[in-house]
């Protein structure tokens, strides 16, 4: 019963305001502000529910189900960000949700906020990097991935792999190979091994070509 009440209250608050701490009501020429009391919502319980929804989304295959989970997560994390505006995780998750919903401005706003809240937050930097990578803004993506790498994600497979991809796109095969090799230490795969061998061969051919040009 309590969970149903919290869910209903969460949706009600999200309906009132997704980005404001008060709800404005205008009657005639007078504007009233109705404060929202979040004390009725248990942050720990709602956070656990939101985390379960997020994990379910990450493994879901059906697009209809994924959209429904995104809407539920948006409700929960919006309220959580009001209950505790000092927790960067809530804003990072909102950034991810808005990104998936195609709301670029809201996604970027929340990623910026979470990234600026803590100076060494690799999770926020990594996901902000994904935001830029998906939009082919590779220099900005590399900046965020490197921030994540330097703040503790130096053993994080996805970060290492994404950095390798960007260097590969730029034709910097030496750097790409280096990061791919580091990534393979934490999650070996035949596909990654093949990619490394291919880049090493390309690097070798480029070196031979440059050498021939110097001789002529």
N, C-alpha and C positions, 0 to 999 in steps of 0.2 A: 504494500500500500504506500509506504514511504517513497519507494522508487518511482511509482507511478506519479505521485505528487511532485517529486523532483523533476521528472521528465516533463510533466505538464507545465510546471513553473518555468523550466528552462526554455521551452518553446514560447511561452508567453513573454518572457523577457526578451528573447531574440526578436519576437514580433514587434515589441515596443521600440527597441533600439538595438541595432547590431553594432553600432560604434559610439554610442553615447551613454553616459552614466545616468542620465535623467530622461524622462519622457515629457515633452512639451505639449500642453493642451491649450488651444486658443479658443476662447469663447467671447464673442463680441470683439471688443478692443483690448481685452485683458488676456495676457498669456500666463498660464500657470505651469509650474514645473512639479511633476509628481516624482519624488525620489523612489528609487527601487531598492528594496531591502534584500541583500543577498545572504543575510544571516540564516535564512531558512534552508539554504542549500549547503550540503556537506561537500566540501571541496574534494576530500579524499575519495568519497563514493563516486562522485561525478567524474573525477580524474580516472578512476579505475574503469568506469564504463566507457569513457572516451578512448582510453588505451586499448580496450578490447575491440572497440569499433575500428580503430586504426589498424590493428593487427589483422582483423577480419578483411578489411579493405585490401591490404597488401597481398593477401592470398586469394582473393575473390577473382573469378574468371568471367562471371556473367556481368555484362555492362549495366543492366537494369539494377542489379543488386549493388554494384559499385556506386552508382549514382545515389541510390537510397542511403548507403552508408556515408557518403560524402555529406549529404544533407543532415544526417543525424550528428556527424562529427562537427559540422559547422555550428550547429546549435549548442553542443556541449562545450566546444573550445571557445566559442564567443562568450558564453557565460563564465567559464573558468578564467578567461582573461580579464573579466570584470571583478571576479572574486579576488584574484591575485594578479595584479598588473605588474608584479616584479618577477614573474616566472617566464623566462625567455622561451621555454619549451612550448608554452601555449601559443605564442605568437609565431614560432617556427611552424607549428602544426597548422595554424591558420593560413600561413603562407603557402604551405603544401596544398591545402584544401582549395584555396582560391585559385592556385595555379592549375589544379586539375579541373576546376570549374570554368577555366578560361577567363578569369577575372584578373587580368594582368596587373592593373593598378593596385588593387587590394592585395594581391600576392606580394608584389614588390614592397609595398608599404609595411607589411607585416614582417617580411624577411629583413628589411632594413632595421626595423625596431628591435627584433630579436638579436641581430648581429651587433647592434650598438649597445645593448644592455650589458653584455658581458664581453670583456676584451679578448677572451680566449675560449670561445664557444665553437668547437669544431663542427658540431652537429648543425648549427645554424649556418655556418660558412659553407659546409658541404651542400646543403639543400638549396642555398642561395646560388651556388655554383650550378646546380642542376637547372635552376630557373633560367639562367643565362645560356647554358649549353643547349637547352631545348629550343631556344630562340636564335641559335647560331651566332650568339655574341661570345665568341670563343675567348677573346682577350679578357673580358670581364669574368667569364667562367673560370679561366685559369687563375685569375687573381684570387677568387673565392676558394677554389680548390687548394691553392697554395697556402692560403690562410688556415684552412682546415688542417692541411698537412703539417704546418709549423706549430699548430696548437694541440697536437696529440694524435692526429689521424695518419701518422707516418707508417702505421701498420694496417690501415683500413683499406681493404681490397678495392672497394668501389672508388675511393678517392684516388688511389694509385692508378687504377685502370683508366679513369676519366682523364687524368693528367696525361697519361700516355697517349690517349686518343687525340687530345688537342695537339700535342707535339707532333704526332704523326700527320695530322691535317696540315700543320705548318711546314712539314718536310724536314723537321729536326729529328732525324732517325736515331741519332745517338741518345738524345734525351728520352725519346719515346721508348727505345729498347730498355734503357735503364729503369724507367718506371714500370714497364711491363714485366721485367724480370723481378722487381720487388713485389709486384702484385702476385706473380706466380708462386712466390714463396709462401703466400698465405692461402691461396686457392689455386692449386695447380690444375691445368686442363690442357688437353691436346690441342684445342682451338687456340689457346693463348701461346702455346709452344710453337705452333705453326706460324702464327703471326710474327713472333720474335724472329724465327728463322727467315721469314720472308723479308722483314725489315733489314736484317743483317746482310742479306744478299743484295738488297737495293743499296744499302750503304756502301757495300764493297764495289758495286758497279759504278756508283757515283764517284767514289774515290779514284777508281781507275780512269774514269772519264776526265776528272779534274787533273789527274796526273798527265794524261795525254795532251790536254790543252796547254799545260805548263811547258811541256816539251816542244810544242810547236809555237 
